[in-house]
Each structure stands twice: as C-alpha cells, then as structure tokens.
Amino acid sequence: MPSDAALPAVTSAAPPGPFRAFWRAFRENRGAVIGLVVLCFVLFIAIFANVLAPHSPIEQYRGFTKLPPFWMEGSDPRFILGTDAVGRDTLSRLMYGARVSLFIGLAVMVVSMVAGIALGLAAAFFGGIIDVLIIRVMDLILAIPSLVLAILIIAVIGPNLTNTIVAVTIVGLPRYVRLVRASALTELTKDYVTAAKVSGVGKFRLMTVTVLPNCLAPLMVQAALGMSGAILEAAGLGFLGLGAQPPTPEWGSMLADTRVLMMSHPWVMAFPGIAMLITVLAINLLGDGLRDALDPRLRRS
C-alpha cells in the first residue's frame, strides 16, 4: 500500500472575502474601471487645485482677455487653455470648478442618503398615516419638473452655494426615500426579520442593524448616479444665475459667464462643458459597475 506521504495533498482554497469578490465582479466591467480612474483623477485635481492651478481663479489679467488655448494662433504660454472675457485663467477656473461641483455632488448625495434612509425606514416600519404622509409628499415633489422645483426653491430662499445644495437635495430626495422604503418592505417579509422580532430586538435596532445593511446595495448605486444628477442640476442653476454666485468658479456659472462668446470664442464655453461631460460620464460608468457588481443576477458568468 502506498504511504500517506505518497498521496497528493488535498487543499481547499478559502472562498474570497466580500471585498475581493466585489472587486473581482467590478473590474470585469472595463467601463466602470475607466470611470473610477477618471473620477479619482478629477478628485485629485479638485483636492489639490490650490497647488496645481497656475493662477488664481478670480484674478483678472486685463491685458490678456479672451486668449485662445495653446494650440491656436495668438495664444500665450502662461495661459494653457486661454482666458475668459475678463482675463481669468480658464485652466485654473476649471480646476477650482471641479472642487466646487464635486463638493455640491458629494454634499447632496450625503444629505439625500441620510434623509432618505430616515424617511424611507420610518415609512416602511411605522406604516399607516406616517407612510401615507411621507409617500404623498415625495409624490408631490416628483410631480413637479426637477429644474422648475429647484428654481422655485432658490427663488424663495435666495441664490448662493448653500441654497443650491438645499434645493438640489430636496429635488433628488424622493428617489432615495422610495428606494429605501421598497427595499425595507421586501426585507420585512423575510425569515431573519421575523426571527429578530421573536428574539425581542427593539424596533430601532431592527431598522438600523438588521434591515438597513441589506438595503445598502441598491442605495449605493442610486447614490453614485444621484451624484452625477446633482452636478448637472447645480450646473443648470448656475447657468441660470441661481447657483454659485460670481466670482465662484463653478462649471455651470462658467458656462453662463461665457455664453455671449459662444460664436466668436467657442473654446471659452467648450472647456467647462467638456469637464462636466467627462465627470458625469465617469460617475455614471462607475454607477453601472456598482450595479453589476452588487447585484448577483447581473454579474457576468
């Protein structure tokens, strides 16, 4: 008989951890990986704008107005992407504008998630008049076009950066509330929730510790997509003069400041639009990757 040493060793590979399994599913979507890289690059520029920007975003160089970018005739090497109508460096304003626009998107996402989780769980767990009241208010918000409602809110509370965040948060809140409520109602029908109730778990702990973690996957996808929507909503308000006020370098207000130059100096208006397009596209690709990675039914075989 062969000895035990001659027998091949049987090793069982340990199953990958949840993060490793998530990353393995996420990186299968190349578009999502590209979106993550681009978003990290934009975040890096936004965080270190004060170090990377060659000029102050609000300083006006009177003798250098409406300069073209470096590859066009008549450019100045000190202003790589040219200057706007009052002589401010376009590249510096784009870098600082990334900071403002991403701050708006992140702030709206965080506030909307917190408020949406609180209202959605309250509607799902308490039911009755509380559920009806919350859902009807959300339906009322959804019944009004988002930009029109945001303009109405800004008209009441005044145009500035903080009020822009408030208006865009209110506009986007129903999506989070309805998503959390629907997910929580689904989870409440499952056996582990019944077992937790029988064991005497309190309602608050049941909501926050037992049910909420199982509602986070679709919420994370909505948060990623909602961030891009918040950036676009804020840019729309800025374009109408109701968002961040001059001389704050925000991409929407930059488009508004340069719209009179659209025909004569199109590059001045093109750069903030391209920056917004790239950022929003990267966030949407990232959201698609999160959806595919977090939903087992969408994972590729």
Buried (B, 14 or more C-beta within 10 A) or exposed (E): EEEEEEEEEEEEEEEEEEEEBBEEBBEBBEBBBBBBEBBEBBBEBBEEBEEBBEBBBBEBBEEBBBBBBBEEEEBBEEBBBBBBBBBBBBBBBBBBBBBBBBBBBBBBBEBBBEBBBBBBBBBBBEEEEBBEEBBEBBEEBBEEEBBEBBBEBBEEEEBBBEBBBBBBBBBBBBBBBBBBBBBBBEBBEEEEBEEBBEEEBEEEEBBEEBBBEBBBBBBBBBBBBBBBBBBBBBBBBBBBBBBBBBBBBBBBBBBBBBEEBEEEBEBBBBBBBEBBEBBBBBBBBBBBBBBBBBEEEEBEE
